[in-house]
């Protein structure tokens, strides 16, 4: 593999990118809402202590982050499931659904959230867009920045048509920030 001297070797580009991402995560940590964070953690603990279950939900990379958080909660002894898995039971009244969506407009996430809410589940949204459809469905909203604007094309449409979005730090920053945030909740 040859490197382009004008652009620097891969090591330099990767190191600069990692430093940029770390700076953006630090900036996001400083902008978190104390009220949102405290309410979110209280909701998780109250759900667990009340003997209710926690369900995680997301599509694409947000779904991977949600699954990771579910696994971490399971390791702590929480009764937790991921929507879409074959062993996921039906949601019941007072269960907690945590939906992760950068835009807050992901069709399958919002539809599943609406159904769960109709069946009495409490909803917590982790999104960049508190005013989104998902944000409006939720009793608890954690605002995690990352996307500079809502994607014009939904995740499902991008998957079906093969349209890709940028893999630059801004394209993945929401998921990185959410992963760091949720791992910090566990810690």
Buried (B, 14 or more C-beta within 10 A) or exposed (E): EEEEEEEEEEEEEEEEEEEBBEEBBEEBEEEBEEEBBEBBEEBBEEBBEEEBBBBBBBBBBBBBBBBBBBEBBBEEEBBBBBBBEEEEEEBEEBBBBBBBBBBBBBBBBBEBBBEBBEEEBBBBBBBBBBEBBBBEBBEBBBBBBBBEEBBEEBBEEBEEEEEEBEEEBBBBBBBBBBBBBBEEBEE
